[in-house]
Amino acid sequence: MPAQLDEHEISKLELTEVADLIRTRQLTSEELTESTLRRIDRLDPRLKSFAFVMADTALAAARAADADIGRGCYKGVVHGVPIGVKDLCYTVDAPTAAGTTIFRAFRPSYDATVVARLRAAGAVIIGKLAMTEAAYLGYHPSLPAPVNPWDPATWAGVSSSGCGVATAAGLCFGSIGSDTGGSIRFPASMCGVTGIKPTWGRVSRHGVVELAASYDHIGPIARSARDAGVLLGVIAGSDIHDPTSSAREVPDYAADLAVTQAPRVGVDWSQTTSFDEDTTAMLADVVKTLEGVGWPVVEVKLPALAAMAAAFGRMRAVETAIAHADTYPARADEYGPILRAMIDAGHTLSAVEYQTLVKRRLEFTGSLRRAFHDVDILLLPSSGIASPRLEAMRGLGQDPELTTRLATPTAPFNVSGNPAICLPAGMTVRGTPLGIQFIGREFDERLLVQAGHAFQQVTGFHRRRPPV
């Protein structure tokens, strides 16, 4: 360990900061991995962010990274850095249960493409991160839910909650999650970290357990926009195993973070009426910050977000029913009640009803593209409900009004496939984080990373750490 830093101080660093210590050989990957594993042993029995800790293979990967770096073979920023992956990403050296009990013994014969790309870049896969059942809104009744490291009585987000908790608490230096209706952005917001939901097709879904194929997005959760850009650059790109992945060239998202021209930012204030006081106050503060650095903020007219979020829930149910056709209804009694009810709803939707919703999806996407004619970025909160307490979210997945209210600023952009970056942007009076999202044109992730980095240089919320 560097003489000026102890284990606790190192756990607070960003991925790019700890990577520089490894690159300059002030810190070995083995030392970092051992200290991270000790931190997991000490904190995760309370935080419950890991479904499976991969201690032996992580240490072997760390030693291999140190040997490579010692020979002058440095592979890049993630080389030797402990990274967590959501437990729906296939891993040959650990089970992939996807938050279920039905697949708890499943050992894949190959790595997900995102995992294979992390390994090829020299990352140390430290474990599989806990999640809701099959990436939907509820945890399986027999499995524990991750605990928000800022406040155990505060909701930690849904599906990628283990990713958000572990990254915030310093149990890894970045993670790979998935987002079907907000599941990267909710945990990132609740846990005070940064997340990117890329454009649909930007990152391969090969070897990732499906929730709803045309809405599923794979992306990074990290402590800063720079870190998230680094991780996105590693995992993005075309994949022969996923014909829906984009063949567009992958830029180096973290190479040049300077915003060369102030982006035009759009806000539709008419669609913020359902947000609570903390959320609207945070949104107003962000607008003041952006105007203060010279970014023009203008009013725009967006297609109806709440209506699209409600329609999304019905369409997602159909795709989830398809994804679970091999085990449902044949093994329905092994499913939790929230996921089971959603799949049942998918089976009952008629073809005519579904096609009507598909038409609305196409119209929404077209209208959204037109909104980007006048702006570069859309500004919305990362959640329709600001940092809620656990008791306020008991009906999630069962109360359609609650679910729609939560997902109004997120799910519509899974419908359209637009990219979004979620950034820490404030705190409640309880001392829990709030998040904002910048939403961009398709495949404009580079601008989002640059804009997120610029925002973080003048705010500093991303530098705050939970009191664990």
C-alpha positions as CSV (number, residue, x, y, z in Angstrom):
1,M,0.0,0.0,0.0
2,P,1.2,3.6,-0.7
3,A,2.5,5.0,2.6
4,Q,0.2,7.9,2.5
5,L,-3.0,5.8,2.0
6,D,-4.5,3.1,4.2
7,E,-7.1,0.5,3.1
8,H,-10.0,2.7,4.0
9,E,-8.7,5.7,2.0
10,I,-8.0,3.5,-1.0
11,S,-11.6,2.1,-0.9
12,K,-12.8,5.7,-1.4
13,L,-10.9,6.2,-4.7
14,E,-12.3,6.3,-8.1
15,L,-11.5,3.5,-10.6
16,T,-9.2,5.8,-12.6
17,E,-7.4,6.9,-9.5
18,V,-6.7,3.4,-8.2
19,A,-5.8,2.3,-11.7
20,D,-3.0,5.0,-11.8
21,L,-1.6,3.5,-8.6
22,I,-1.5,0.1,-10.2
23,R,0.0,1.4,-13.5
24,T,2.8,3.2,-11.7
25,R,3.3,0.2,-9.4
26,Q,2.7,2.1,-6.2
27,L,0.0,-0.6,-5.5
28,T,-0.2,-4.2,-6.7
29,S,-3.4,-5.7,-8.0
30,E,-3.0,-8.5,-5.5
31,E,-2.8,-6.0,-2.6
32,L,-5.8,-4.1,-3.8
33,T,-7.8,-7.3,-4.4
34,E,-7.0,-8.7,-0.9
35,S,-8.0,-5.4,0.8
36,T,-11.2,-5.3,-1.2
37,L,-12.0,-8.9,-0.2
38,R,-11.4,-8.0,3.4
39,R,-13.7,-5.1,3.1
40,I,-16.4,-7.4,1.6
41,D,-15.9,-9.8,4.5
42,R,-16.4,-7.0,7.0
43,L,-19.2,-5.0,5.4
44,D,-21.2,-7.2,3.1
45,P,-22.9,-9.4,5.8
46,R,-24.8,-6.2,6.6
47,L,-25.0,-4.7,3.0
48,K,-25.9,-8.0,1.2
49,S,-24.7,-6.7,-2.1
50,F,-23.0,-9.8,-3.3
51,A,-24.7,-13.0,-4.5
52,F,-21.4,-14.8,-4.9
53,V,-17.9,-13.6,-3.9
54,M,-15.2,-15.0,-6.4
55,A,-12.3,-14.7,-4.0
56,D,-10.0,-17.5,-5.4
57,T,-10.4,-16.6,-9.1
58,A,-10.2,-12.9,-8.3
59,L,-6.8,-13.4,-6.5
60,A,-5.5,-15.5,-9.4
61,A,-6.5,-12.8,-11.9
62,A,-4.8,-10.2,-9.7
63,R,-1.6,-12.1,-9.6
64,A,-1.7,-12.6,-13.4
65,A,-2.3,-8.8,-13.8
66,D,0.7,-8.0,-11.6
67,A,2.8,-10.4,-13.7
68,D,1.7,-8.8,-16.9
69,I,2.3,-5.3,-15.7
70,G,5.7,-6.3,-14.3
71,R,6.7,-7.5,-17.8
72,G,5.6,-4.1,-19.2
73,C,2.3,-5.5,-20.7
74,Y,-0.2,-2.9,-19.3
75,K,-3.6,-3.5,-20.9
76,G,-5.3,-0.3,-19.9
77,V,-7.2,1.4,-17.2
78,V,-9.2,-1.6,-15.8
79,H,-6.1,-3.8,-15.7
80,G,-5.8,-5.3,-12.2
81,V,-8.9,-3.4,-10.9
82,P,-11.6,-5.3,-8.9
83,I,-14.9,-5.0,-10.8
84,G,-18.3,-6.6,-9.9
85,V,-20.8,-7.9,-12.3
86,K,-24.5,-8.3,-11.9
87,D,-25.6,-11.9,-11.3
88,L,-27.4,-12.1,-14.7
89,C,-24.1,-12.0,-16.6
90,Y,-22.8,-15.5,-17.4
91,T,-19.5,-16.5,-15.7
92,V,-17.8,-19.8,-16.2
93,D,-16.2,-19.7,-12.8
94,A,-19.3,-18.8,-10.7
95,P,-23.0,-19.6,-10.7
96,T,-25.4,-17.2,-12.5
97,A,-28.8,-17.3,-10.6
98,A,-30.2,-13.9,-11.8
99,G,-31.8,-13.3,-8.4
100,T,-33.8,-16.5,-8.6
101,T,-33.9,-19.8,-6.8
102,I,-34.8,-21.7,-9.9
103,F,-31.4,-21.1,-11.5
104,R,-29.3,-21.0,-8.3
105,A,-27.2,-24.1,-9.4
106,F,-26.7,-22.9,-13.0
107,R,-23.1,-22.9,-14.1
108,P,-22.7,-21.4,-17.6
109,S,-20.3,-23.0,-20.0
110,Y,-19.2,-19.6,-21.3
111,D,-18.8,-16.0,-20.2
112,A,-21.1,-13.2,-21.2
113,T,-19.5,-11.0,-23.8
114,V,-19.3,-8.2,-21.4
115,V,-17.5,-10.4,-18.9
116,A,-15.1,-11.8,-21.6
117,R,-14.3,-8.2,-22.6
118,L,-13.5,-7.2,-19.0
119,R,-11.3,-10.2,-18.6
120,A,-9.5,-9.5,-21.8
121,A,-8.8,-6.0,-20.6
122,G,-7.2,-7.4,-17.4
123,A,-10.0,-6.6,-15.0
124,V,-10.3,-8.6,-11.8
125,I,-13.9,-10.0,-11.6
126,I,-14.4,-10.0,-7.8
127,G,-17.9,-11.3,-7.6
128,K,-21.5,-11.5,-8.8
129,L,-23.8,-8.8,-7.4
130,A,-27.2,-9.3,-5.9
131,M,-30.3,-8.3,-7.8
132,T,-34.1,-8.6,-7.9
133,E,-35.7,-11.8,-9.2
134,A,-34.9,-12.1,-12.9
135,A,-34.2,-8.3,-13.0
136,Y,-37.8,-7.3,-12.4
137,L,-39.1,-5.1,-9.5
138,G,-39.2,-7.6,-6.6
139,Y,-36.7,-9.7,-4.7
140,H,-37.4,-13.4,-4.4
141,P,-39.0,-13.9,-1.0
142,S,-36.3,-16.4,0.1
143,L,-33.4,-14.1,-0.8
144,P,-32.0,-11.0,1.0
145,A,-32.3,-7.5,-0.5
146,P,-29.2,-5.3,-0.7
147,V,-29.1,-2.5,1.9
148,N,-28.5,1.2,1.0
149,P,-25.1,2.1,2.5
150,W,-26.2,5.7,3.2
151,D,-29.2,4.6,5.3
152,P,-30.6,1.1,5.8
153,A,-34.1,2.5,6.0
154,T,-33.8,4.0,2.5
155,W,-34.6,2.1,-0.7
156,A,-31.5,1.0,-2.6
157,G,-33.1,0.8,-6.1
158,V,-34.3,-2.3,-7.9
159,S,-32.7,-4.8,-10.2
160,S,-29.1,-3.5,-10.2
161,S,-29.2,-2.6,-6.5
162,G,-26.2,-4.9,-5.6
163,C,-24.2,-3.0,-8.2
164,G,-25.1,0.4,-6.7
165,V,-24.5,-0.7,-3.1
166,A,-21.2,-2.4,-3.8
167,T,-19.8,0.4,-5.9
168,A,-20.9,3.1,-3.4
169,A,-19.5,1.2,-0.4
170,G,-16.1,0.5,-2.0
171,L,-16.6,-3.2,-2.3
172,C,-15.6,-2.9,-6.0
173,F,-14.4,0.0,-8.1
174,G,-17.1,-0.3,-10.7
175,S,-19.7,-2.7,-11.8
176,I,-21.7,-3.9,-14.8
177,G,-25.5,-3.7,-14.4
178,S,-28.6,-3.9,-16.6
179,D,-31.4,-1.5,-17.2
180,T,-34.8,-2.4,-18.6
181,G,-36.9,0.4,-17.1
182,G,-34.5,2.2,-14.8
183,S,-32.5,-0.5,-13.1
184,I,-29.1,1.2,-13.6
185,R,-30.4,4.7,-12.9
186,F,-32.5,3.9,-9.8
187,P,-29.6,2.3,-7.8
188,A,-27.1,4.9,-9.0
189,S,-29.4,7.6,-7.9
190,M,-30.2,6.1,-4.5
191,C,-26.6,5.1,-3.7
192,G,-24.9,8.3,-4.9
193,V,-22.9,6.9,-7.8
194,T,-22.8,7.4,-11.6
195,G,-24.5,5.0,-14.1
196,I,-24.8,4.9,-17.9
197,K,-27.7,3.3,-19.7
198,P,-26.2,3.1,-23.2
199,T,-28.1,3.2,-26.5
200,W,-29.9,-0.1,-27.1
201,G,-27.4,-2.3,-29.1
202,R,-24.3,-0.3,-28.0
203,V,-23.4,-3.2,-25.6
204,S,-23.9,-6.9,-26.4
205,R,-26.5,-8.8,-24.5
206,H,-25.0,-12.2,-25.3
207,G,-24.8,-14.3,-22.2
208,V,-27.0,-12.0,-20.1
209,V,-30.2,-13.4,-18.7
210,E,-33.1,-11.7,-20.5
211,L,-35.9,-9.8,-18.9
212,A,-37.4,-8.1,-21.9
213,A,-35.1,-8.3,-24.9
214,S,-36.0,-5.1,-26.8
215,Y,-35.8,-3.0,-23.6
216,D,-32.8,-4.6,-21.9
217,H,-29.6,-2.4,-21.8
218,I,-26.3,-3.4,-20.3
219,G,-24.1,-0.7,-18.8
220,P,-21.7,0.5,-16.1
221,I,-22.1,1.8,-12.6
222,A,-19.1,3.7,-11.2
223,R,-18.1,6.6,-9.0
224,S,-17.7,9.2,-11.7
225,A,-18.5,10.0,-15.3
226,R,-14.9,9.4,-16.3
227,D,-14.9,5.9,-14.6
228,A,-18.2,5.0,-16.2
229,G,-16.9,6.1,-19.6
230,V,-13.8,3.9,-19.1
231,L,-16.0,0.8,-18.4
232,L,-18.4,1.5,-21.3
233,G,-15.4,1.7,-23.6
234,V,-14.3,-1.8,-22.5
235,I,-17.7,-3.5,-22.9
236,A,-19.2,-1.7,-25.9
237,G,-19.1,-2.8,-29.5
238,S,-20.3,-5.2,-32.1
239,D,-20.6,-8.9,-31.2
240,I,-21.0,-11.7,-33.7
241,H,-23.0,-13.6,-31.0
242,D,-25.5,-10.8,-30.6
243,P,-26.9,-9.8,-34.0
244,T,-28.8,-6.8,-32.4
245,S,-25.5,-5.2,-31.3
246,S,-24.4,-2.2,-33.2
247,A,-21.5,-2.2,-35.6
248,R,-20.7,1.5,-35.0
249,E,-17.2,2.3,-34.0
250,V,-16.7,2.6,-30.3
251,P,-15.0,5.9,-29.3
252,D,-12.6,6.3,-26.4
253,Y,-15.2,7.8,-24.1
254,A,-12.7,8.9,-21.5
255,A,-9.9,10.1,-23.8
256,D,-11.0,13.7,-24.2
257,L,-13.5,14.9,-21.5
258,A,-13.5,18.6,-22.5
259,V,-16.8,20.0,-23.7
260,T,-15.8,22.0,-26.7
261,Q,-19.2,23.7,-27.2
262,A,-21.8,24.3,-24.5
263,P,-24.6,21.8,-25.1
264,R,-28.2,23.0,-25.4
265,V,-30.2,21.4,-22.6
266,G,-34.0,20.9,-22.8
267,V,-36.5,20.6,-19.9
268,D,-40.2,20.0,-20.2
269,W,-41.5,21.5,-16.9
270,S,-45.0,20.4,-17.7
271,Q,-44.0,16.8,-17.1
272,T,-42.6,17.3,-13.6
273,T,-45.9,17.8,-11.8
274,S,-45.9,14.2,-10.4
275,F,-42.4,14.6,-8.9
276,D,-42.0,15.2,-5.2
277,E,-40.6,18.4,-3.6
278,D,-37.1,17.1,-3.2
279,T,-37.0,16.0,-6.8
280,T,-38.3,19.3,-8.3
281,A,-36.0,21.3,-6.0
282,M,-33.0,19.2,-7.1
283,L,-34.0,19.7,-10.8
284,A,-34.2,23.5,-10.3
285,D,-30.7,23.5,-8.6
286,V,-29.2,21.6,-11.5
287,V,-30.7,24.0,-14.0
288,K,-29.1,26.9,-12.1
289,T,-25.7,25.1,-12.0
290,L,-25.8,24.5,-15.8
291,E,-26.8,28.0,-16.5
292,G,-24.1,29.2,-14.2
293,V,-21.4,27.5,-16.4
294,G,-22.9,29.0,-19.5
295,W,-25.0,26.1,-20.9
296,P,-28.3,27.3,-22.4
297,V,-31.3,25.6,-20.8
298,V,-34.5,25.9,-22.9
299,E,-38.0,24.6,-22.5
300,V,-39.0,21.7,-24.8
301,K,-42.2,19.7,-25.5
302,L,-41.7,16.0,-24.9
303,P,-44.2,13.2,-25.8
304,A,-46.2,12.1,-22.7
305,L,-43.8,10.3,-20.5
306,A,-46.1,8.9,-17.8
307,A,-48.4,7.4,-20.4
308,M,-45.5,5.7,-22.2
309,A,-44.2,4.4,-18.9
310,A,-47.5,2.7,-18.2
311,A,-47.7,1.3,-21.7
312,F,-44.1,0.0,-21.3
313,G,-45.1,-2.0,-18.3
314,R,-47.7,-4.0,-20.4
315,M,-45.3,-4.5,-23.3
316,R,-42.5,-5.6,-21.0
317,A,-44.8,-8.3,-19.5
318,V,-45.2,-9.9,-22.9
319,E,-41.5,-10.0,-23.5
320,T,-40.8,-11.4,-20.1
321,A,-43.4,-14.2,-20.6
322,I,-41.4,-15.1,-23.8
323,A,-38.1,-15.1,-21.9
324,H,-39.5,-17.5,-19.2
325,A,-41.3,-19.8,-21.5
326,D,-39.1,-22.8,-20.7
327,T,-39.8,-22.6,-16.9
328,Y,-43.1,-20.8,-16.7
329,P,-45.8,-22.0,-16.0
330,A,-44.1,-25.4,-15.7
331,R,-42.3,-24.4,-12.5
332,A,-44.5,-21.4,-11.5
333,D,-44.4,-22.4,-7.8
334,E,-40.7,-21.6,-7.6
335,Y,-41.2,-18.0,-8.7
336,G,-41.9,-15.1,-6.4
337,P,-45.3,-13.5,-6.4
338,I,-44.3,-10.2,-8.1
339,L,-42.6,-11.8,-11.0
340,R,-45.3,-14.4,-11.4
341,A,-48.0,-11.8,-11.6
342,M,-46.1,-9.9,-14.3
343,I,-45.6,-13.0,-16.4
344,D,-49.3,-13.9,-16.0
345,A,-50.2,-10.4,-17.2
346,G,-48.0,-10.9,-20.3
347,H,-49.9,-14.1,-21.1
348,T,-53.3,-12.4,-21.0
349,L,-52.5,-9.4,-23.3
350,S,-54.1,-10.0,-26.7
351,A,-52.3,-9.6,-29.9
352,V,-54.4,-6.6,-30.9
353,E,-53.7,-4.9,-27.6
354,Y,-50.0,-5.6,-27.9
355,Q,-49.8,-4.3,-31.5
356,T,-51.7,-1.1,-30.4
357,L,-49.0,-0.6,-27.8
358,V,-46.2,-1.2,-30.4
359,K,-47.7,1.5,-32.6
360,R,-47.6,3.9,-29.6
361,R,-44.0,2.9,-29.0
362,L,-43.0,3.8,-32.6
363,E,-44.9,7.1,-32.4
364,F,-43.2,8.0,-29.1
365,T,-39.8,7.3,-30.5
366,G,-40.4,9.4,-33.5
367,S,-41.6,12.3,-31.4
368,L,-38.6,12.1,-29.2
369,R,-36.2,12.2,-32.1
370,R,-37.9,15.5,-33.2
371,A,-37.4,16.9,-29.7
372,F,-33.6,16.5,-30.2
373,H,-33.7,18.8,-33.2
374,D,-33.4,21.8,-30.9
375,V,-31.4,20.5,-28.0
376,D,-28.4,18.2,-27.4
377,I,-29.4,16.9,-24.0
378,L,-32.7,16.3,-22.1
379,L,-32.7,16.9,-18.4
380,L,-34.8,14.7,-16.1
381,P,-34.4,13.2,-12.6
382,S,-33.1,9.7,-12.4
383,S,-36.1,8.6,-10.5
384,G,-39.7,9.8,-10.2
385,I,-39.5,9.5,-6.4
386,A,-36.7,11.0,-4.5
387,S,-34.7,8.7,-2.2
388,P,-37.8,6.9,-0.7
389,R,-37.9,5.0,2.5
390,L,-38.4,1.3,2.3
391,E,-41.9,1.3,3.6
392,A,-42.9,3.7,0.7
393,M,-41.9,1.1,-1.9
394,R,-43.7,-1.9,-0.5
395,G,-46.2,-1.9,-3.3
396,L,-43.7,-1.7,-6.1
397,G,-44.6,-4.1,-8.9
398,Q,-48.1,-4.5,-7.4
399,D,-49.3,-0.9,-7.4
400,P,-49.4,0.3,-11.0
401,E,-49.7,4.0,-10.0
402,L,-46.6,3.7,-7.8
403,T,-44.6,1.8,-10.5
404,T,-45.5,4.3,-13.2
405,R,-44.7,7.3,-11.0
406,L,-41.3,5.9,-10.2
407,A,-40.5,5.0,-13.9
408,T,-41.9,8.1,-15.6
409,P,-38.5,9.7,-16.2
410,T,-36.7,6.5,-17.0
411,A,-38.7,3.7,-18.7
412,P,-39.7,5.8,-21.8
413,F,-36.0,6.0,-22.8
414,N,-35.8,2.2,-22.6
415,V,-38.7,2.3,-25.0
416,S,-36.9,4.6,-27.4
417,G,-33.4,3.2,-26.7
418,N,-31.8,6.6,-26.1
419,P,-28.7,6.7,-23.9
420,A,-28.7,8.4,-20.5
421,I,-26.1,9.1,-17.8
422,C,-27.2,9.3,-14.1
423,L,-25.2,11.6,-11.9
424,P,-25.3,12.4,-8.1
425,A,-26.9,15.8,-7.9
426,G,-28.0,16.6,-4.4
427,M,-28.9,15.3,-0.9
428,T,-32.1,15.0,1.0
429,V,-32.5,16.4,4.5
430,R,-31.9,12.8,5.7
431,G,-28.4,12.9,4.1
432,T,-29.3,10.4,1.3
433,P,-28.4,11.0,-2.4
434,L,-30.5,12.4,-5.3
435,G,-29.7,11.8,-8.9
436,I,-30.1,13.6,-12.2
437,Q,-30.0,12.2,-15.7
438,F,-28.7,13.6,-18.9
439,I,-30.4,11.9,-21.9
440,G,-28.8,12.1,-25.4
441,R,-29.4,11.2,-29.0
442,E,-28.8,7.6,-30.0
443,F,-25.1,6.7,-29.8
444,D,-24.2,10.1,-28.3
445,E,-22.7,8.6,-25.2
446,R,-19.5,10.5,-25.7
447,L,-21.2,13.8,-25.2
448,L,-23.0,12.5,-22.1
449,V,-19.7,11.4,-20.5
450,Q,-18.2,14.8,-21.3
451,A,-21.2,16.6,-20.0
452,G,-21.4,14.4,-16.9
453,H,-17.7,15.1,-16.2
454,A,-18.1,18.8,-16.6
455,F,-21.1,18.8,-14.2
456,Q,-19.1,16.8,-11.7
457,Q,-16.2,19.2,-11.8
458,V,-18.4,22.1,-10.6
459,T,-20.6,20.1,-8.1
460,G,-18.6,17.4,-6.3
461,F,-21.5,15.3,-5.2
462,H,-19.8,12.2,-6.7
463,R,-17.0,12.6,-4.3
464,R,-19.2,12.0,-1.2
465,R,-19.0,8.6,0.3
466,P,-21.5,6.7,2.5
467,P,-20.8,6.4,6.2
468,V,-19.9,2.8,6.2
